[in-house]
Amino acid sequence: MIINPGRYNQRITFLSPPSQQNSYGELAGDWPEFKTVWASKSPIIGNEYFNSFAMESRVEVKFNMRFMPGITNEMRIKHGSDLYEILSSIDVKNAHIELLCYCKRVV
């Protein structure tokens, strides 16, 4: 399967969760950069939008990119000045070629 590299026209950065915890046990501190890659960004529309309500949290956007190991749902994605929480990261067809991340914006 060949992926069209021209469709990956958005620069995103994966952020790892902070390693420190505050007195309440919550993660605190800076989110260090894990990796910066090219991706495509698409809003969730139509059937995909309505199906997203079945998930625990509402999905707002999806990012497609080349597969890379080490991406987890605990990470965040930075796109410009926007931050997104990864709700689900999927290795498409388990082929280790394409990665799909469903996200919601962090307010």
N, C-alpha and C positions, 0 to 999 in steps of 0.2 A: 504494500500500500504506500503510495507516494503522496505526501502532503504538500499542498501548494504553499511555498514559503511566502508568497506575496500577500497572503491573507493575514499574516501575523505582522500587524503594523502598529501595535500599541506596546510601549515599553512599560513593563511592570516589575516590581520588586517584591520578592517574598520576604517576609519578616518572621524571624523565629520568636517564640514567646520568651519573655524575660525569665531569667533564672532565679530572681529574688522573690521572696514573698513578704507581704506586710504582716502586721500583728494579727490580722484576721485570716491569714492563710491564703489570701488572694495574690495573684501574680502582680508584681509591681516593678517599675523601672522601665528602661528603654527596651524597645523591640529591635534587636540587632538585625541587620540585613543578612539574609541567607544567600540569595541569588537574584540577579536581574536578568530578565529574559524578554524576548519578543513574543507577543500573544495577540489574539483577537478578542475583542470585548463585544458582547451582544446582550441587549436587554432581553428579559424573559417576556414573551408575548404569546397570545393565543392559548392553545391547549397546554403548552408548557407552563404558562403562567398559572392557570387554574390547577394543574397537577401539583404545582409547588406548594399549594396550601396544605397538601397532605403531609408535607415535611414538618418537622418540629418548629422551624422558623421560616418566615417567608423569604423565598429566594428572589433577588432583584436582578441579578446579572450573572452571566456565565463568561468565563475566560477559557479559551482553547489555546493550547500551546504544544510544542513538542514535549514528549515524555521526559521526565527527569526523576531519578530516584530521590527519596528523602523528603518529599512534600507531604505534610500531614494536615489534618483538619484543625490542629491547634495553632497553625500559622495564620498570618494575615497577608493580604496583598495590598501594596501601595501602588496607586495609579495616579500620577500627578499629585494633587493635594488630597485626594480621596483615599480612605482606608476601607478595606473590605474584610469581613470575617469569612473564612472558608467554612461553609456548611457541609460540603461534600467534595472530595477530590476523587476522580474516577480515571483509572487507566482504561481507555476506550478499547473494548474487545480483549482486554488483558494481553495486548500485543506489544506493550512497551514502545509505542510509536507516538501516541497522542494522549495528552492529559487534559481533562475537562474539570474545571472547578466551578461549582455553584456557590455564589456568595451573596451576602447582604452587606449593605453599607454600615459602617460603624459611625455612630453619631457622637 
